Every structure is written in C-alpha cells, then in structure tokens.
C-alpha cells in the first residue's frame, strides 16, 4: 500500500514536471485542468508534451491514445495503467 502511494506521487510529480516543461504555469496545474480549455494546448504544445512524456516515462504513446487525453487526470490514469503493464 505504501509503495503504491509513493509510486502515485512519483508519477504525478513527473507528469507535473512534463507540464512545466511544456510551458504550463505551476498555478494552472491540477488534475481537473483541461488541456484545451484550461491549459490552452495547441498543436506545438501537444508535440512538446508528448515528447517529454515519452522521454521521462520511457514509453511510446500512440496518437489514438493521446487523443483521449482531455484533462490532466486522464493522462495520470493512462500513465498508471501503462507503467503497471510495463512492470509486469
């Protein structure tokens, strides 16, 4: 249980780090933040975001998966599942 909490914090911290590298202001980052409405992502932001996500988490994200990311929480949920899959 404690390991799961630490892993969750680590994933969230790294996700927030990716968002900061994308240019998102720290005060705008929250789980419910929508990429389009709240964070104002454009095509370039998505490219940068994807690049850093893949690099920091050592994963490959397919375009059809990326298109399902409506908010930060969707991304966190995806990362949890992907990292759990890769660890098995």
Secondary structure, DSSP 8 states (H G I E B T S, - for coil): -HHHHHHHHHHHHHHHHHHHHHT--GGG--TT-BTTTTT---HHHHHHHHHHHHHHHT----HHHHTT--BHHHHHHHHHHHHHHHH-
